[in-house]
Amino acid sequence: MIDIDEKYQAIRNHFEKSPADLNLLDRVYETAKKLHDGQYRKDGSPYILHPIEVANILANLDFNVDVVCAGLLHDVVEDCGYTLQEIKDNFNENIAQMVDCVSAIDKTKYQFDENDIFEDKEFIKSSAEEQTFKKLIAIGKKNPMGFAIKFADRLHNLRTIEIFDYNKQLEKVRESERWIIPIAEKLNSEHFYREIKNECFKIVNRYSAKTFLEHYNIYHETNKNNITALKNALNEAFINTTINESKIKNVREYKVYSDLETIFPNENIGKVSQGQILKVTNYNIYCLYSKGDDKQAIDDVLRIINKKLSDKIKIIDVKIGRFTHKLYFKLKDNLRNMYNLYIMSKNAYTLQKIGTLDGQVDNLIDDENLDYLSTKTMKVKTRSGEVKFVPENSTVLDFAFKLHQDLGFGFKYAIVNDSKTKQPPYLKLNSGDKVEIFVDRDSNGNIQNKAQLKWLAYVNTELAKKNLIKFFEKRLKK
C-alpha cells in the first residue's frame, strides 16, 4: 500500500526550516489531495501520486516553495475544474501563473486561427498541441519557472509511460523531441535536458537496443562497490581542502550509446558487449566547494589526485563542457573505468542542473518563429549593431522577415558586412554577419511589395514561409 502522506513528507523535509513555507506547502498539498481524490492513473495508482512526484523532482533540485507548490497543483485546472483565480486567491499569483503556463489548451475550446498556416480545422489535436506550447512559451517568457514545472511533469510521465500502448508512448516521445527537449536545451537546463532525452531514448530503443541496455545495467550494477569505494576515497582525501563534497553519477544510457556509435561506426551498438562499454566514459565526478574560487579548487583537486590517489585514478585529458562551458578532466581508474571530472562551486552545480531558466528566453525562444526550437541558432547583427538570433541556414530574406514583415515583402537587396556588393535574397548568412536590408518606397514613403512566388525557394524559416504563403493565398483568391 502506497503511503501518500509519507511521500509528501519527503518534500516537506526540504522546507522544515521555514514555517511560512511549510504553512503554504501544507495548504497546497491538502487542496491538491482533496481535488484529486477519487482520480486514478492508467496503472490504477491514486492520481495524487503524479503531482507529488513532480513536486518531489522540483524539491530535490532545490527550487523554491512556490515552484514546488505549482508542481503539486499543476493538473488541478485541467482535471479538477479548479480555477486560476482560486489558486491566486487561496495561495498567490506566482503559483497561479506557473500553473497556467502548463495547463493545456482544451480541444473543445480550441480557437482556429485562419491566418496561421500551421493550424487546420481537420487536425484539431495537432493544432491544439501547437497552441498549448505557444502558450507555454508566451507565459514562460514572463515566468521562466513555469518551464521547470513542464519539464518535471514530462519527466515523470515518461518514466511511468509503460502502461500505455507503445504507439502512444512513441507519440509522447515525438512531442517531447519537438518541444520539451529543445526548450530545455535552449535554457541550458542540463538535468532536465539529459533526463528527458534519456527517457525518450530508452522508449524508442526499448527493443532495438535491448542487449545494450541490459549490458549497461549489468556493468553499472557490477561496478557499484568500486564506485562507492572511489567516492569514499575522494571524500577522505579532500578533508581540510576547499572541496566539501564529491558526487559520482552514471553517464546516462543515451550518451554512452552515442559515444559508442562514434568509436564503433560500423558495428551494431544495440548488441554491444560490456568490454566495449568500458571504451567510453561511464561516470561523472563532481567535486564541489562552498568557499574560494575555481582556480584554488582545481589546484587542490589535481594536487590530491596526483599525490594521494595516483594508485587509484589518473588524469588523461582536459576538455570544455558543453553546458558548463568550463574545463573538465578525463580520468581513468585502475579497472579501466573512465570518468569526467567537474570542479565547481555548489551554486554552479545547482545552476548546471536546472539552467538559468531566465535571461535567454526572449532571445532564443520566439513564439512567432518556432524554428528556434528544433534548430541551432546563430547571431546576426542589424545595421545599428543590434544582435538578433536566427536559425542556422537562414538567408538574408529570412532575416528581413525576422526584422519586420514589411521589410521581407519589400526586399530589394542586402548589404552584408558593409560590403559594396548588393546581395540577392537567397544568400545564406553566417554567424556574426552584419546585414542591412534595402527596399523601394513609393511617393508617400510606404514600402513597395516586391514578393515573388520563387521567393518560397529562398527562405528556410517557418516565419518567412508563413508570411509568403498567406500573401500568395490571398492573391490567388482574388
C-alpha positions in Angstrom: 0.0 0.0 0.0 1.4 3.4 -1.0 1.7 5.9 1.8 0.9 9.2 0.1 1.5 11.3 3.2 4.9 9.7 3.7 5.9 10.6 0.1 4.7 14.1 0.7 6.8 14.3 3.9 9.9 13.8 1.8 9.0 17.0 0.0 8.2 18.8 3.3 11.6 18.0 4.7 13.2 20.4 2.2 11.4 23.3 3.8 11.4 22.4 7.5 13.5 25.4 8.4 10.9 27.9 7.1 7.5 27.9 9.0 5.9 30.2 6.4 7.0 27.9 3.5 5.7 24.9 5.4 2.3 26.5 6.0 1.9 27.3 2.3 3.1 23.9 1.2 0.7 22.1 3.6 -2.3 24.1 2.5 -1.4 23.4 -1.2 -0.9 19.7 -0.6 -4.3 19.3 1.2 -6.0 21.2 -1.6 -4.4 19.0 -4.3 -5.1 15.8 -2.4 -8.8 16.8 -2.0 -9.2 17.9 -5.6 -7.6 14.7 -7.0 -9.5 12.4 -4.6 -11.1 9.5 -6.5 -9.0 10.1 -9.6 -6.6 7.3 -10.7 -3.9 6.9 -13.3 -3.9 4.3 -16.0 -1.9 1.9 -13.8 -4.5 2.1 -11.1 -2.5 4.2 -8.7 -4.1 7.3 -7.0 -3.6 10.3 -9.3 -2.2 12.5 -6.5 1.0 10.4 -6.7 1.8 12.1 -10.0 1.8 15.7 -8.7 3.6 14.6 -5.6 6.4 13.0 -7.7 6.5 16.1 -9.9 6.9 18.3 -6.8 9.5 15.9 -5.4 11.6 16.2 -8.5 11.5 20.0 -8.2 12.2 20.0 -4.4 15.2 17.7 -4.9 16.6 20.3 -7.4 16.3 23.0 -4.7 13.5 25.0 -6.4 11.7 27.4 -4.0 8.4 26.7 -2.3 6.2 28.5 -4.9 7.6 26.3 -7.7 7.1 23.1 -5.7 3.5 24.2 -4.9 2.9 24.8 -8.6 4.1 21.2 -9.2 1.5 19.9 -6.7 -1.2 22.0 -8.4 -0.2 21.7 -12.0 -3.1 19.5 -13.1 -6.0 20.9 -11.0 -7.1 23.4 -13.6 -7.2 20.8 -16.4 -8.5 17.9 -14.4 -10.4 19.2 -11.4 -12.2 22.3 -12.5 -10.2 24.4 -10.0 -9.7 27.9 -11.5 -6.6 30.0 -11.8 -8.5 32.7 -9.9 -9.0 30.3 -7.0 -5.3 29.5 -6.9 -4.5 33.2 -6.9 -7.0 34.0 -4.2 -6.1 31.0 -2.0 -2.4 30.9 -2.5 -0.6 33.5 -4.7 -0.4 35.0 -8.2 3.0 33.5 -8.9 1.8 29.9 -8.3 -1.3 30.6 -10.4 0.8 31.9 -13.3 3.0 28.8 -13.3 0.0 26.5 -13.3 -1.5 28.5 -16.2 1.8 28.1 -18.0 1.5 24.3 -18.1 -2.3 23.9 -18.4 -3.1 22.6 -21.9 -5.5 24.2 -24.3 -8.9 22.5 -24.1 -9.6 20.9 -27.5 -13.3 21.6 -27.0 -12.4 25.3 -26.6 -9.8 25.4 -29.4 -10.0 28.6 -31.4 -8.9 28.1 -35.0 -6.6 30.8 -36.4 -7.2 31.1 -40.1 -4.1 33.2 -40.5 -1.8 30.6 -39.2 -0.8 28.1 -42.0 0.2 25.6 -39.3 -3.3 25.2 -38.0 -6.1 23.2 -39.6 -9.7 22.5 -38.5 -9.3 18.9 -39.8 -6.3 18.3 -37.4 -7.6 19.9 -34.2 -5.4 17.7 -31.9 -2.2 18.8 -33.6 -3.3 22.4 -33.8 -4.3 22.4 -30.1 -0.9 21.0 -29.2 0.8 23.8 -31.2 -1.3 26.4 -29.3 -0.6 24.7 -26.0 3.2 25.0 -26.4 2.9 28.5 -27.8 1.1 29.4 -24.6 3.8 27.7 -22.5 6.4 29.8 -24.3 4.5 33.0 -24.0 3.8 32.7 -20.3 7.2 31.1 -19.6 8.8 34.2 -21.1 7.2 36.2 -18.2 7.7 33.5 -15.6 10.5 31.1 -16.6 9.9 28.8 -13.6 6.8 27.6 -15.5 9.2 25.7 -17.8 10.6 23.8 -14.8 7.0 22.6 -13.9 6.6 21.4 -17.5 10.0 19.6 -17.6 9.3 17.8 -14.3 5.8 16.8 -15.4 7.0 15.4 -18.7 9.9 13.6 -17.0 7.7 11.8 -14.6 5.2 10.9 -17.3 7.9 9.4 -19.4 9.2 7.4 -16.5 5.7 5.9 -15.9 4.6 5.5 -19.5 4.8 1.8 -20.0 1.2 1.2 -19.1 0.2 2.9 -22.4 0.2 1.3 -25.9 3.6 1.5 -27.5 2.4 3.8 -30.3 1.1 6.2 -27.7 4.5 6.1 -26.0 6.2 7.0 -29.3 3.7 9.8 -29.8 4.8 11.3 -26.5 8.4 10.9 -27.5 7.8 12.8 -30.7 6.1 15.6 -28.8 9.0 15.7 -26.3 11.6 15.9 -29.1 9.6 18.6 -30.9 9.1 20.8 -28.0 10.3 19.9 -24.5 13.9 18.8 -25.2 14.7 21.8 -27.4 13.3 24.3 -24.9 15.4 22.6 -22.1 18.5 22.8 -24.3 17.9 26.5 -25.1 17.6 27.3 -21.4 20.7 25.3 -20.5 18.7 23.2 -18.2 21.1 20.2 -18.2 19.4 18.0 -15.7 16.0 18.1 -17.5 17.5 18.1 -21.0 19.6 14.9 -20.3 17.0 13.1 -18.2 14.1 13.7 -20.7 16.3 12.9 -23.7 17.4 9.7 -21.9 13.8 8.5 -21.2 12.9 9.2 -24.9 16.0 7.2 -26.0 15.0 4.2 -23.8 11.5 4.2 -25.1 12.4 4.4 -28.8 15.2 1.8 -28.4 13.5 -0.5 -26.0 13.7 -3.4 -28.4 16.5 -2.5 -30.9 18.9 -1.7 -28.1 17.7 -4.2 -25.6 21.1 -6.0 -25.3 22.9 -2.7 -24.9 20.5 -1.6 -22.1 20.9 -4.9 -20.3 24.8 -4.8 -20.5 24.7 -1.1 -19.4 22.7 -2.1 -16.3 24.8 -5.1 -15.5 28.0 -3.1 -15.9 26.9 -0.4 -13.5 25.4 -2.9 -11.0 28.7 -4.9 -11.0 30.8 -1.8 -10.6 28.7 -0.3 -7.8 31.0 -1.3 -5.0 34.1 0.1 -6.8 32.4 3.4 -7.4 31.3 3.6 -3.7 34.9 2.9 -2.7 36.3 5.6 -5.0 33.7 8.2 -3.7 34.8 7.4 -0.1 38.5 7.7 -1.1 37.8 11.1 -2.7 35.9 12.5 0.3 38.6 11.3 2.7 41.4 12.7 0.6 39.7 16.1 0.3 39.4 16.6 4.1 40.9 20.0 5.1 40.8 21.3 1.4 38.4 23.6 -0.4 36.3 20.6 -1.6 33.3 20.0 0.7 31.7 17.1 -1.2 32.3 14.6 -4.1 29.5 13.1 -6.1 29.8 10.3 -8.7 26.9 10.0 -11.2 26.3 7.5 -14.0 26.6 8.9 -17.5 23.1 8.3 -19.0 22.4 5.5 -21.4 21.8 7.7 -24.5 25.1 9.4 -24.1 27.1 6.1 -23.7 25.3 4.7 -26.7 26.0 7.8 -28.8 29.7 7.7 -27.8 29.9 4.1 -28.7 28.4 4.8 -32.1 31.2 7.3 -32.6 34.1 5.0 -31.9 32.4 1.9 -33.4 30.7 3.3 -36.5 30.4 0.0 -38.4 29.1 -2.1 -35.5 25.6 -2.8 -34.2 25.8 -0.9 -30.9 22.4 -2.4 -29.9 24.3 -5.6 -29.2 27.4 -4.1 -27.7 29.5 -6.1 -25.2 30.4 -4.9 -21.6 34.0 -4.8 -22.7 33.1 -2.3 -25.4 31.2 -0.2 -22.9 34.5 0.3 -21.0 35.8 2.1 -24.0 33.8 5.2 -23.3 33.1 7.4 -20.2 30.5 6.0 -17.9 30.8 8.2 -14.9 30.8 11.9 -14.0 32.6 13.1 -10.8 31.6 16.4 -9.3 34.0 18.0 -6.7 32.1 20.8 -5.1 33.2 23.7 -2.9 31.4 26.4 -0.9 34.2 28.9 -0.4 37.1 30.0 -2.6 37.3 30.0 -6.4 37.7 27.7 -9.3 41.4 28.1 -9.5 42.0 27.3 -5.9 39.6 24.3 -6.0 41.2 22.9 -9.2 44.7 23.2 -7.7 43.6 21.3 -4.6 41.9 18.5 -6.6 44.7 18.0 -9.1 47.3 18.0 -6.3 45.3 15.5 -4.2 44.7 13.2 -7.2 48.4 13.2 -8.2 49.8 12.8 -4.7 47.2 10.7 -2.7 45.1 8.9 -5.3 47.5 8.1 -8.1 47.3 4.4 -7.4 43.6 4.5 -8.0 42.9 7.1 -10.7 44.9 9.2 -13.3 44.2 12.3 -15.3 44.4 11.5 -19.1 42.9 14.6 -20.8 41.3 18.1 -20.4 38.2 19.3 -22.3 35.5 22.0 -22.3 32.0 21.1 -21.1 29.0 21.6 -23.4 26.7 23.0 -20.7 29.2 24.4 -18.2 31.5 25.9 -20.8 34.2 25.2 -18.3 37.2 22.9 -18.1 36.7 19.3 -17.1 39.2 16.5 -16.8 39.1 13.0 -18.3 40.2 10.3 -15.8 40.8 6.6 -15.9 41.0 4.2 -12.9 43.0 1.0 -12.5 40.0 -1.0 -13.6 39.8 0.9 -16.9 36.6 2.8 -15.9 36.6 6.3 -17.4 35.3 9.5 -15.8 34.6 13.1 -16.5 35.7 15.3 -13.5 34.0 18.6 -12.9 35.3 21.0 -10.3 32.8 23.8 -9.4 31.0 25.6 -6.6 27.8 24.2 -5.1 25.9 27.1 -6.6 27.3 26.5 -10.1 26.4 22.8 -9.7 22.8 23.6 -9.0 22.7 26.1 -11.9 24.2 23.5 -14.2 21.4 21.1 -13.3 18.5 23.4 -13.6 19.8 26.0 -16.0 19.2 29.7 -15.5 15.6 29.4 -16.8 15.9 33.1 -17.4 17.7 35.7 -19.5 17.8 33.6 -22.7 14.1 33.2 -23.2 13.4 36.4 -25.1 16.3 35.9 -27.5 16.2 32.2 -28.1 12.6 31.3 -28.0 10.3 33.3 -30.2 6.7 32.3 -30.1 6.2 33.6 -33.6 9.1 31.7 -35.1 9.3 28.2 -33.7 12.2 27.1 -35.9 14.3 28.2 -33.0 13.3 25.1 -31.0 14.4 22.5 -33.5 17.5 24.0 -35.0 20.7 25.6 -33.8 20.8 29.4 -33.8 23.4 32.0 -34.7 23.8 35.7 -34.0 23.3 38.2 -36.8 23.6 41.9 -36.4 21.4 44.7 -37.8 22.8 47.8 -39.4 22.8 49.5 -36.0 24.7 46.5 -34.4 21.7 45.1 -32.6 22.1 41.3 -32.2 19.3 39.0 -33.5 19.1 35.2 -33.2 18.2 33.4 -36.3 18.2 29.6 -37.2 21.3 28.3 -38.9 20.8 28.1 -42.7 18.8 31.4 -42.7 19.0 33.6 -45.8 19.0 37.4 -45.9 15.3 37.2 -46.9 14.6 35.2 -43.8 16.4 37.9 -41.8 14.3 40.6 -43.4 11.1 38.9 -42.3 12.6 38.4 -38.9 13.0 42.2 -38.6 9.6 43.0 -40.0 7.2 41.5 -42.5 7.2 44.8 -44.5 11.0 44.5 -44.9 10.5 41.0 -46.1 7.9 41.8 -48.7 9.7 44.9 -49.8 13.1 43.2 -50.1 15.2 44.7 -52.9 18.8 43.7 -51.9 21.0 43.3 -48.9 24.4 44.7 -47.9 26.4 42.2 -45.8 29.3 43.3 -43.6 29.4 46.8 -45.1 30.5 45.4 -48.5 29.7 47.4 -51.6 28.2 44.3 -53.3 24.4 44.0 -53.5 23.4 40.6 -52.2 20.3 38.6 -53.5 17.5 37.3 -51.3 18.8 33.7 -51.3 22.3 34.5 -49.8 22.9 32.2 -46.8 24.1 34.0 -43.7 27.0 33.2 -41.4 27.1 33.7 -37.6 28.3 37.2 -36.8 27.2 38.8 -40.1 26.1 42.4 -40.2 23.1 42.8 -42.5 21.4 45.9 -43.9 18.1 45.4 -45.8 17.2 47.8 -48.7 13.7 48.3 -50.1 11.9 50.5 -52.6 9.4 53.1 -51.4 6.5 54.9 -53.2 6.0 58.6 -53.2 4.3 58.5 -49.8 7.3 56.7 -48.3 5.5 53.4 -48.0 7.5 50.2 -48.7 6.5 48.6 -52.0 5.7 44.9 -52.0 8.0 43.1 -54.4 7.2 39.5 -53.3 7.6 36.8 -56.0 6.5 33.2 -55.9 10.0 31.9 -56.3 10.9 33.5 -53.0 9.4 30.4 -51.3 12.5 28.6 -52.5 14.7 31.3 -51.0 13.5 31.0 -47.4 14.2 28.4 -44.7 12.3 29.6 -41.7 8.7 29.0 -40.7 8.1 32.7 -40.1 9.1 33.7 -43.7 7.2 30.8 -45.3 4.1 31.6 -43.3 4.1 35.2 -44.4 4.7 34.4 -48.1 2.1 31.6 -48.2 -0.5 33.8 -46.6 0.2 36.6 -49.1 0.0 34.3 -52.2 -3.1 32.5 -50.9 -4.9 35.9 -50.7 -3.7 36.9 -54.1 -5.0 33.6 -55.7 -8.4 34.1 -54.1 -8.8 37.4 -55.8 
